[in-house]
Amino acid sequence: MKINIITLGCSKNTVDSEKLAASLVANGHTVHFDRARNDCDAVIVNTCGFIGDAKEESINTILQQVAVKTRGRRARRLIVCGCLVERYREELAKEMPEVDAWYGVHEWDKISDELRTENEESADAAIPHPDNSTLSTLHSPLKSTTRPLSTPTHYAYLKIAEGCNRSCSYCAIPLIRGAHKSIPMDDLVAEAKALVAKGVKELIVISQDTTFYGLDLYHRRALGELLDRLADESGAQWIRLHYTYPASFPDDAIDAIARHPNICNYIDIPLQHINSRILGSMQRGIDREGTLQLLAKFRQRLPDAAIRTTLIVGYPGESDEDFEELKEFVRQARFDRMGCFAYSPEEGTPAEHLGDPVPQEEKERRVSELMAVQEEVSLEKNEARVGRTFRCLVDRIEEDGIVARTEYDSPEVDDEVIIPTNTLTHSRIHALSPGDFVNVRITSAMENDLFGEITD
């Protein structure tokens, strides 16, 4: 069968879809990752159920695929899976009977089995399959070490754990994904090596909380040791750390970043707020003073590191004064990269009983105002890079320019370095490919982009 997988939400979902694809390919199917395709025998929508906007996008995408199916296009099977299904399976199935099957986040093997059976029946002949032990490994999104990539082939996400043991008041992830479950270190190193062997240059380390890694398996925080092994053994040229948690941040992870030149000087750490009362209500396990001390530690021990954070505005009880405190924090902290979300109440979370007292219009105003503060900081930081030369990874080649990134920028969410094609010879343009490293001198800057010329 020709199967199209549409992935919504975060990079953790991306890995799940890719490992599901590995199982499907092992069963003889052809898999595509293309939201615009309508020529496949089956479509799988891997949904997100994290916040209101993500739920809405997931539902709209399902409805779009229902419309394609009912118009008599080629797809005869429509399967929906993932986080939204885990939370709202019965309601969704009742409202959208056109969907053939619904699977939660712990049922990846059932998807593969269903489509394997469908394929055998439609072909009227059994395709040779791996034995049961092999299938079991392929079915698990946590264990597969070879997978088709839906990202560009020069970077890939390495998910080091599933689930989350945190009790953040606003977050439904523990309800959806369950308790934290670390993947054994040897398995992760093997997966990283396999990805690098396929041409991956950059590994992006992810999970719901990467700093919790190892506590369940090894009874200690083992993120630093894992980073050491990945740096020494994987062969990756860049290793990037995402989704760290501020409370009890492991010092050895900081040491690993400082020690290895192939670990990017980059920390993604969602802080969510700075007001101690709000942080306490959020059940973050850290207050204003602890947050400031942690940032000071980063700046002292990793002076060249880019710090990326995300913040939440409009949380229940956030006063005008609390928001002004948050704005001043952003001015003073001078984050290299920042995102901001309006609070979204989620059923079943500890904050549900607090209601949603801040009007949506006010929440959106606060998002815009906070991001305007960050844009001023970002412009100043980017302008300070003008005249400097950076090693950059080429992401794509477009008609007007080569698009690349520094080690201080993660794909899709951070700044890009644009090298205008009119600064290059035709032969040089044709010699470049995504995944190449080039040295770029920065010639000008904007809030969210840098411009430069290749120097080597």
N, C-alpha and C positions, 0 to 999 in steps of 0.2 A: 504494500500500500504506500501511497504518497501521503505523508502526514505533515501538517503545518502546526507548529507550536507558537502560540502568541503569549508572550510573557509580560505581565504587568507588575509594577511595584519595584522592590529593591533588588540589589545585586544578589541577595540570598536566594530570591526566587529565580534569578538567572541561572545560578548553579544548579538548582533543583531541576529546571527545565533541560539543561544540558545533560545532566546525568540520566534523566528520563529518556532523552534522545539516544543516549548510549545504549540503553536497554532495548529501545525500539529498533535501532540499527542492527544490534546483535540478532534480533528476531527477523531480519530480512527486509525491514521497511526502509524507505527513503524519507529523511526528515528535513524540513525546511524551517527557518525562523524568519518569517516574512509576513507582517501584519496585512499587507496588501494583497496577498495571494488569494485566489478563489478557484484554483484548479486542482485541489487536493481531495483525496478520498476521505480524509478525516481531519478535523480541526480540534486541537486541544488548547483551551484558554486557561492559563495558569494565573489565578487572580490574586489581588492584594486586598486585605481587609483592615489595614492599619488605621487610617483616619477617614473622615467623611469623604473628602475629595477622591481618595483612592477607591473607596467603595463605589462611588458614582462612576468613575472611569471603568471599573470592572463590569458593572451592570450594563453600562452603555456598550461596551465591547461585546459582551455576550449577546445583547439584543441585535447588534450589527451582524454577528455571525448567524443568529437565528434567521434574520432576514435573508442572508445569502443562501442558507440552506433551503428555506421555504420557497425561494424564487426558482428552485430547481437547478441550482448550480451543481457542480460535480460532487461536493462533499456529502456523503451519506451518513457520516457519524459526527456528532458534535459532543465533545466531552469537556466538562468544566471541572477544574480542580483547584487546590490551593487554599489560601487563608480565608477567603470569603466563604468558600464552601464549608470549611471547618466550623465556622460560626453560624452560618445561616442556611444550611443544606435544605431543611424541610421547607422553609419559606420560599427559597429560590426554586425548588422543584415544583412547588405548587403554582408559582407565578409563570414559570417558563417550561411547560411540558414538552416543548420542542427539543429541549436538550436531552440527549440519549443517556448520559450517565454523569453522576456527580461524585467526586472523590476528594477527601480531605488531605491534609498534609502528611498523613502517615499511611497512605494507600497507593503509593507509586507503583507497587508490584501489580496491583489490580488493573491499573491502566494498561500496563504492558501485556498482561494476560488477556485482557478483553480484546485488544487489537490483534494479538497473536491468533486468538481463536477466530476472530472475524476474518483475518487474512487467510487462514487455513480453509475456512468454509467457502469463501468467495473464490479461492483458487481451486477448490475441490481436490486439494492435495496438500499434504503436510510438507512444510519447509523444514529442513534439518535445523535443529536448535541445539544450543549448548545443553549440557546435562543440568540437573536441578541445582547442583551446588553453584555452577557458574551463573545460572539465572538469578539465584538468590543474591549473589554479589552484585550483579548488574542492576537488579531492581532497586537496591538500596541507594538513595541519593547521597548517603554518607560514605560509601565505599568505592564507588567506581573510580578508577584511575585514568581511564581513557574516555574522552567524551568529545562529541562535536562542539565547537564553540559558536555561540551566537554573537560574541564580541568579535571585533577585529582580531585576527589570529596572532597579533604580537602582544596582546595582554589578556590575562584571564584572572578570574576571581578564585581564590582558594578559601573555601569555607571550612573553618577549623572546629566548629561545634554547631549543635542544633539546640534550639530552645533557650530559655532564660530563667535564672533563679532570682532575678531582681523583682521588686514589688513596686515599681514606679506607679504612682496612683493613676496616671492618665493612660497607661499603656495596656493594650489587650494581648500583646505578644505571648506572655506566659499562658494565657487562656487558650491561645490558638496553637502554639508550638510545644507547650509543655515545659518540663524542667530542662535545665542545661545538661547537655551531653557532649563531652569532648570527644573528638575523633583521635584515636591513638597517634602518637607522634610519628611512628614509623610509617603508618599509612599516609600521613600528610606529606612526608618527605618523598615517598614513592610517587604520590600524585603530582607533586611539584616537579619531580624529575621527568615524569611522563609528559607534562605540559611543556616544559622547556624543550624536550626532545622533539615536540611537534612544531617548535618555532616561537614559543612564547618568550618574550623578552622581559615582561613585567608581570609579577605576581602581586595581586592585591589581596591581602589577608583580611578576611571578614568573618563575622558571626554576629549574633545578637549582642554579645558582650565579649570582645576578644580578651579583655584583661582577666576574665574569670577562667580562662583556659587552664585545664589541668587539675582543678580542685576536686573534681569528681573522680578522675582516673588515678591521679598521682598524689592526691591529698595535699597539694601545694599549687601555688600559681606557677605555671610553667611556660608562660608566654615568652619570657626572655630566652629560655633554653630552646624553645621552638624556633624563634627568630635566628638564634645562633646556628642551628642546624640547617635551616633553610638557606641562610647566607653562605654557609660553608659547603653544602652538599647539593643544592638544587641546580646550580648553574645559572640561575636567573641573574640578569644584569641589574634589574631594579626590583626591590621588594617594598611594598607600601602597606602601612598599617591603618586600618579603618576601625570604626565602631568601638573605640575604647571607652571605658567608664571611669569617671573621675575619682570615685571613692575607692580607697585602697589601691591606687595605681601602682603596679609593680616596678620597683626601682630597676630591676635587672632588665626590663624591657627598654628603659631609657639607656642603660649601659650598652645594650645590643645595638640600638640605633647609632649610638656614638661610635661604636667599635668597628662596624662593618661599612665599608664604602658602597656596597651594593644594596644597603637598606636606605631608602630615601629619607632625607631629613624632613619628615612629614608626620604629623600626628592628627588624626581625626578624632575629636573628643566632644561629643554632644554634651554641653553643659546645661542647657535648657533655661537657666535663669541665674541670677546672682543674689536676689533678696533672700535672706536666711529663712524668713517665715514662709515664703513661697516654696523654697527648696524643701523645707520640712514637710509642708503639705504634700508636695510631690513625692515624698519618701525617697529622696535621692541619696541619703546617707552622707551628705556633705553640706556644709554651710558656706556662707560668703567667705569667711576667713580661710577655710580649708581650700576653697577654690582658688583664691588669690595666692596662697602658698604653693599650690600645685603649679600654677602658671609661672610663678617665679622660679620654681625648680626647673621647669622646662627651659626657660630662657637662660638660666645659668648653665645648665649642663648640656643643652643643645642650642647654643646661641644662633645657629644658622637654620634652625628648623622652622618650617611653615606650620602654623597651628590653624586647623580648621575646626569650627564649631557650628552647632545648630542651637537655636533658641526658640522658646515657645512664648508667645504673648497672648493675653486674654485668658489666662488660667483663672479659674474661679477665685475671687478675692484679690486679684491684681488691681491695685488702686492706681490712680494717676501718679502718685508719688513713687510707687513700686516701679512703674514703667519708666519714669524719669531716672530712677536709680539704674535700671537696666541700660538705658541709653548712655548714661555717663560711663558705665562699665565698658560698653563697647568702644567708646571714645578712648578710654584709658588703656584697655587691654590690647588694642590694635591687632586684632586677629588678621591673619593673612587671608583667610577665606571664611565666609560665614553664610549660613542659610537661616531662614526664619519661618516658623509655622504659626498659624492661628490655632489656638486650642480647639480641639474637637472632642466633645464628650463621647465616651464609648461605654456601651452596655457592659455591666459586669465588672467594671474596674473600680478600684477603691474611691476614685474621685466622682463616681456617678452620683452619689448622694449630695454632692456640692452643687449640682445643677449646672447651668450655663448662663450665669448672670451678666456677663459682658456681651453687649450686643454685637452681632456679626459685623456690622458696619464699623464699629469702634475697633474690633479686632483687626480688621483689614487696614484701617488707618494706622494702627500701631505697627503692623508689619511693614507698611510702606515707609513710615517714619524711621523705624529702626534700620531698615535696609539702606535708606538715604544716608544715615550716619556711617554705615559700613562702607558705602561707595566712596565717601570722602577719604576714609582710611585706605581703602584699596587703591585709589588713584595715587595717593601720596606714596604708598609702598611701591607701586608699579613704576612711577616716575623715577624713584630712586634706583631702579634697575637699568635705566637708560645709560648706555655706554659700557655696560658690563657684558661679558660673554658667558653663555650657559650651554652646557651639554643638553641637547633636547632630543626627544623621541618623536619621530614623524608618525602622526596618526593617520593622515589622509592627504591626498593630492587633489586639489580642486583647480578649476580653470584659472582662477585669479590668484591662487597662492597655495603654498605648502603649509599645512596646519600641523603644528607640533606642540609638545609640552615640555616644561622643565620638570625636574624631580619634585618641585614644590606644588605640582598640580596633578590632581587625579582626573581620569577621563570622565567626561560628561557633566561633572559638577563644578569644575574649577576653570581657571583661566587657560587660554590657548596662546601660543606664539605663532603669529602669521608671518610667513616669508613671502612677499609678493613675487609672483612669477617674473615680473619685469626686471627683477634684480638678478635673475639667473639666466644662463645660457640654455638653449633647448637641449643640448646634450646633458647638461647637469640635471635638468628637470627629469629627463627620461631615465637618468641613472638612479634617481631616488625612488624608494619604495616605502610603504608603511612598515614600520618596525626598524628603520634605519636610525642610527644616532648621528646627529650633526651638531657642530658647534655654531651657535648663533649669537651675534652681537646685537643687543637690543638698541633700536634706533628711535623708537617712540612708544608711548604707552597710553592706554585708556583705562577706565575703571576695571574692566573685566578682560582685557586683551593686551597682549604685547605685540610689537611689530619689530622685525629684525632682518638681518642679512647673514647668510652663511659665510663663515670665515675660513673653513677648511676645504 
